[in-house]
Amino acid sequence: MKDIVCLFMVAMIAFSAGAERFRTLKVMKEGDFMSSPVIRLGSDEHIVINFDEWSEDYSDLQYRLVHCGPDWKPSGLLESEYLDGFNIADIDDWAFSSNTFVHFVNYRIEIPNEQMNPLLSGNYLLQIFERDNPDETLAEARFAVTEHSADIIGGVSARTDRGLNTEWQQIDLSVIPTDVTVGDPYSMLRVDITQNNAPYTTTTLRTPSRIEGKNIVYTHMPELIFKAGNEFRRFETVRTNYNDMNVDSMRFLSRNYHAWLTPDKERDSREYSFDRTQQGRFLVREYNSTDSDLGADYVTVHFRLETPEVIDADVYVEGEFTGFRHGDATRMHYDYNEGAYLLEIPLKQGSYNYRYVAVPRHGDRHPDPGVIEGNKYETRNEYRVQVWYRPVGGRYDRLISDVDIIN
C-alpha cells in the first residue's frame, strides 16, 4: 500500500483528484444531524457514511480504517491493536437513484459493523477504493471515537481580552477528568478547538492556565480568542417546481434543473442580522420522496456575489458540502461586466449552509471569511473541543472528550 497522506482538514470528507464521479459524501452520527461525527467507545452509537457515484452501474468498492492522532497522521499502531475484525470490507449497501434526471448509485457504510469495530479512541480515517486498485484512494471520510472519560465545562463570550463587543469571541474551558487519572496535565494533555468545523480555525492548547482541584482550567489565553465571523447563508432546493428559500429562479436546461440563488451582497459593512442556521452543514432532502438519498436529484446551483473585486485574493464558496476546501471546483470568477463573482456547482437537492471566503494569493494564504461576511460578535458559532491524553510511555493519543459548544 502506498504511504497514507492525511490532508489538513476537519470537514471529514475528501474526494481524490480524478474521482469526479463521486459526489455528496456525508459523514454523521446516526440520528444526530446537528452534531460532529463522534461516537462513544463501546456504545451502541454508529457513524453513517453516505455518498453517490454518477454512473449507470455500481462499482465494486471496498474500504479500510486508519487510526490517526490529533493531526490526522497515522498513529503507527497495528490494525489488530485498534480494530476488531478484518480491515478491508466490501461496500455492499448500495441502491440506484429513483426517478432522477441525473442517474447515480448511492452507497452507505455504517461503523461499527460485523466486519470491523474500533477498539481504541482517536481519529479514524475511512478510505474508499476499488477492489482491483486498492492503492488508489477514491474518497476519504473522517470521524472520531471518544472515551468520554472527561467532562468539559465551557462558555463563549463577546467580553474578550481584545475588547468588549467587537469582532472577537473568547472561550473559557474547564476539563474535569472522570474515568481517567491525568498525572501531569501540563505535559500529558492537548486540547484542540475548531470553529464551525472549518480546519483553518483550529487552535491547539498545550498547557492549561491553572489547576483548581479536579478542574483543569483554560482561560485568558490568546489561543482562546476567535474572529466572530457571521451567520452562514442558507438556501433550499427541496423542490424543483417551486422557488424555495433564497432561490430566485428554477429552470430545467438540457439534462437537469438549474437553480439561480438570490444575489448576495457583502456583509462586512452591514449590521448583524440573526438567523438560525445549521452551523455550515447540509442535509439532503426532496420534499416528495420517501428516501431522499435515492429520490433527491442533482441541481446545478448558481451562486452570485455582487461586490467589488477583492484585490490580490481569490474568493471561494465554502461549507460542509465543499469540505471547507478551496480548489478549482469552489473558486468563483469575477465578471467585470456583471460586477459580481459567479460560480455554479451541481448539488444534490436539500438544505445548504454556505459562506464566502477570501484566500490571499500570496503569503500564508490563510482563508478569511471576514473580508466578505464581516465579524459580528453576536454570531452564533459552534466550537468543537477535543481533549487528548497521552500518559508517559503511551503509544498513541487517547481522545478522552469530544464535545460541541455553542454560544
Secondary structure as the mmCIF struct_conf table of DSSP 4:
data_model
#
loop_
_struct_conf.conf_type_id
_struct_conf.id
_struct_conf.beg_label_comp_id
_struct_conf.beg_label_asym_id
_struct_conf.beg_label_seq_id
_struct_conf.end_label_comp_id
_struct_conf.end_label_asym_id
_struct_conf.end_label_seq_id
HELX_LH_PP_P HELX_LH_PP_P1 LYS A 2 ILE A 4
BEND BEND1 PHE A 8 PHE A 8
BEND BEND2 ALA A 11 MET A 12
STRN STRN1 ILE A 13 PHE A 15
TURN_TY1_P TURN_TY1_P1 ALA A 17 GLY A 18
TURN_TY1_P TURN_TY1_P2 GLU A 20 ARG A 21
STRN STRN2 PHE A 22 LYS A 29
TURN_TY1_P TURN_TY1_P3 GLU A 30 GLY A 31
STRN STRN3 ASP A 32 ASP A 32
TURN_TY1_P TURN_TY1_P4 PHE A 33 MET A 34
BEND BEND3 SER A 35 SER A 35
BEND BEND4 PRO A 37 PRO A 37
STRN STRN4 VAL A 38 ARG A 40
TURN_TY1_P TURN_TY1_P5 LEU A 41 GLY A 42
BEND BEND5 SER A 43 ASP A 44
STRN STRN5 ILE A 47 GLU A 53
BEND BEND6 SER A 55 ASP A 57
STRN STRN6 LEU A 61 CYS A 68
TURN_TY1_P TURN_TY1_P6 PRO A 70 ASP A 71
BEND BEND7 TRP A 72 TRP A 72
STRN STRN7 PRO A 74 PRO A 74
HELX_RH_AL_P HELX_RH_AL_P1 GLU A 79 TYR A 82
STRN STRN8 LEU A 83 GLY A 85
BEND BEND8 ASN A 87 ASN A 87
STRN STRN9 ALA A 89 ASP A 90
STRN STRN10 TRP A 94 PHE A 96
BEND BEND9 ASN A 99 ASN A 99
BEND BEND10 PHE A 101 VAL A 102
STRN STRN11 VAL A 105 ILE A 111
BEND BEND11 PRO A 112 PRO A 112
BEND BEND12 GLU A 114 GLN A 115
STRN STRN12 MET A 116 PRO A 118
BEND BEND13 LEU A 120 LEU A 120
STRN STRN13 GLY A 122 GLU A 130
TURN_TY1_P TURN_TY1_P7 ARG A 131 ASP A 132
STRN STRN14 ASN A 133 ASN A 133
TURN_TY1_P TURN_TY1_P8 PRO A 134 ASP A 135
BEND BEND14 GLU A 136 GLU A 136
STRN STRN15 ALA A 139 THR A 146
STRN STRN16 ALA A 150 SER A 157
BEND BEND15 ALA A 158 ALA A 158
STRN STRN17 ARG A 159 THR A 160
TURN_TY1_P TURN_TY1_P9 ASP A 161 ARG A 162
STRN STRN18 GLY A 163 LEU A 164
BEND BEND16 ASN A 165 GLU A 167
STRN STRN19 TRP A 168 PRO A 177
BEND BEND17 THR A 178 VAL A 180
BEND BEND18 GLY A 183 GLY A 183
HELX_RH_AL_P HELX_RH_AL_P2 PRO A 185 MET A 188
STRN STRN20 LEU A 189 GLN A 195
TURN_TY1_P TURN_TY1_P10 ASN A 196 ASN A 197
HELX_RH_3T_P HELX_RH_3T_P1 PRO A 199 THR A 201
STRN STRN21 THR A 203 LEU A 205
BEND BEND19 THR A 207 THR A 207
BEND BEND20 SER A 209 SER A 209
STRN STRN22 ARG A 210 GLU A 212
TURN_TY1_P TURN_TY1_P11 GLY A 213 LYS A 214
STRN STRN23 ASN A 215 TYR A 218
BEND BEND21 HIS A 220 HIS A 220
HELX_RH_3T_P HELX_RH_3T_P2 PRO A 222 LEU A 224
STRN STRN24 ILE A 225 LYS A 227
HELX_LH_PP_P HELX_LH_PP_P2 GLU A 231 PHE A 232
STRN STRN25 ARG A 233 GLU A 236
BEND BEND22 VAL A 238 VAL A 238
BEND BEND23 THR A 240 TYR A 242
TURN_TY1_P TURN_TY1_P12 MET A 245 ASN A 246
STRN STRN26 VAL A 247 LEU A 253
TURN_TY1_P TURN_TY1_P13 SER A 254 ARG A 255
STRN STRN27 ASN A 256 LEU A 261
HELX_LH_PP_P HELX_LH_PP_P3 THR A 262 PRO A 263
STRN STRN28 ASP A 264 LYS A 265
TURN_TY1_P TURN_TY1_P14 ASP A 268 SER A 269
BEND BEND24 ARG A 270 ARG A 270
HELX_LH_PP_P HELX_LH_PP_P4 GLU A 271 TYR A 272
TURN_TY1_P TURN_TY1_P15 GLN A 279 GLY A 280
STRN STRN29 PHE A 282 VAL A 284
TURN_TY1_P TURN_TY1_P16 TYR A 287 ASN A 288
BEND BEND25 THR A 290 THR A 290
HELX_RH_AL_P HELX_RH_AL_P3 SER A 292 GLY A 295
HELX_LH_PP_P HELX_LH_PP_P5 ALA A 296 ASP A 297
STRN STRN30 TYR A 298 GLU A 306
BEND BEND26 THR A 307 THR A 307
HELX_LH_PP_P HELX_LH_PP_P6 PRO A 308 VAL A 310
TURN_TY1_P TURN_TY1_P17 ILE A 311 ASP A 312
STRN STRN31 ALA A 313 GLU A 318
BEND BEND27 GLY A 319 GLY A 319
HELX_RH_3T_P HELX_RH_3T_P3 GLU A 320 THR A 322
TURN_TY1_P TURN_TY1_P18 GLY A 323 PHE A 324
BEND BEND28 GLY A 327 GLY A 327
TURN_TY1_P TURN_TY1_P19 ASP A 328 THR A 330
STRN STRN32 ARG A 331 ARG A 331
STRN STRN33 HIS A 333 ASP A 335
TURN_TY1_P TURN_TY1_P20 TYR A 336 GLY A 339
STRN STRN34 ALA A 340 LYS A 348
BEND BEND29 GLN A 349 GLN A 349
STRN STRN35 GLY A 350 PRO A 360
BEND BEND30 ARG A 361 HIS A 362
TURN_TY1_P TURN_TY1_P21 GLY A 363 ASP A 364
STRN STRN36 ASP A 368 ASP A 368
TURN_TY1_P TURN_TY1_P22 PRO A 369 PRO A 369
HELX_RH_AL_P HELX_RH_AL_P4 GLY A 370 GLU A 373
TURN_TY1_P TURN_TY1_P23 TYR A 377 GLU A 378
STRN STRN37 GLU A 382 TYR A 389
TURN_TY1_P TURN_TY1_P24 VAL A 392 GLY A 393
BEND BEND31 ARG A 395 TYR A 396
STRN STRN38 ARG A 398 ILE A 406
#
